[in-house]
Amino acid sequence: MKITRLEDGDFLVHIDCDLRSLAERKRFVAVDSNGVPQHPEAVPIIVRLARARKMVEMLMSGTYSCRQELGDVFGMSQSRISRITRTAFLSPIIVEKVIRGQVPASKVAALADRLSTLPLWADQHKALGIS
């Protein structure tokens, strides 16, 4: 995986992947350094965050009118879509620290559901031990 910061402040994430058929759907599946496909949900936290933000954007723009429509497109249940989209509301400081490697992504991933239910970013920081 390679992360590049663009001039406008956005990030470009490059991940080696293959296009595979999974459950009668075509999906991009990350591959490890040996080209072995990983489980579709075994993706880096930055990819999960980007996916969550994109899903929220699609809902807010009206591209999809509800979580059910979005779930149908991605082959996920409404509850799964809800869990994923909650992570779009993590503190920007947490996201930045994950990208810079200052906070272990595994720690954020383990607490992602809990963190996303904390509406105050200060509470999210406290849960991760960030000052």
N, C-alpha and C positions, 0 to 999 in steps of 0.2 A: 504494500500500500504506500502511496505517495500523496502527501498533502501539500498543496501549493496555495499561498495566499495571493490573491489577485490585487491589482491596483485599487479597485473599488472597495476593498476590505472583505469581499467574499472569499470563500475557500473552494478550491477545486480538488476533489478527491479522486485519485486513480486507484482502482482495485482490479487486479487480474481476476477474470471470471470467464465462465463458459455459458453458452445458451443451452439449457437442458430441458427436456420434457419431464415435468413432475406433476403427477395427478392430472394428466391430460391438459396441462397448461405449459406454455413456454415460460421459463424463468431464467433470469441470470443468476448463476450460482458462483460464489467466490471459490477460488481454487487456492491451495497452498503452494509453497515454493516448488513442490514436486508435481504440480498439476492435478492433484487429487481434489475432487470436489468436496467442499465442506457442507455441513447441514445448512439449508437455506436461512435458518435463524442465527447461525453462528457468524454474524457479521460484526465488524468493529462498531463501537459505540457511536463514532462520528457518523457512520452510515445510518444507524438507527435514528439519530437526531435529525439528520438531513431528510430522511424518509418521513419522519413525524411532521417536520415543518412543511414539507411539500403537501402532505395529506391535508393539513389544516388550511393551507393556501387554496387547495382545490375545493374544499368545503366552503370557505369564506368567499371565494370568487363566484360561486354558483356553478362551477364546472360539474359538481355532483351535489345533489340537493340534500343528501343525508348519509349517515354512516353506512346504511345498508347498501346504497348504490356504490359507495366507495369500496365496501367489502366485497361486493360482487366482482368488481374490476380486479381487485388484488387477490381474490380467492380467500378472503378472511371473514371471520364472523364480526358482527357489530361490536361485541365486547373486546375482541382483539384490536379492532380499529380504535376503540376508545382508549385502550391501554397505550397503544402506540402514540396517538395524538396528544395524550397528556404530557409526554416527554418534550413536546415542542415548547412547553412553557418553563423549561429549566432556566435558571439564571444565566445570563450571558457570560458572567464571570466564570461559572462552572464550565460552560462550553469552551471558553477560551483556555482555561487551565487544562482541560482534557486534551485539546488540540496541541498545546505546548508540551504536554507530557508531565505537567506539574501535579496533576491528580491522576492516580491510576484509573484507567477506563473501567477496569474490572470492579473497582469500588463504586463508581457511578452506576454501572450496569446492575450491580447487586441491589442498589438502593433506588433505582430509577422509579419504580412505582410509588414508593414512599415519598421520594423527593417531589414528584410531580403533584402530589396532593397537598403540598405545603405552598400556599399561595404567596407567602412572603419570601422573597429571595434571601433575606437574612436568615430565615429558618432553614432554608435549603443549605446555606453555607454552614450553619451550625451543625446540621446533621452530617455533613462531610468533614467537619473540623477545619473549615476554611475561615480565616479571619478577614 
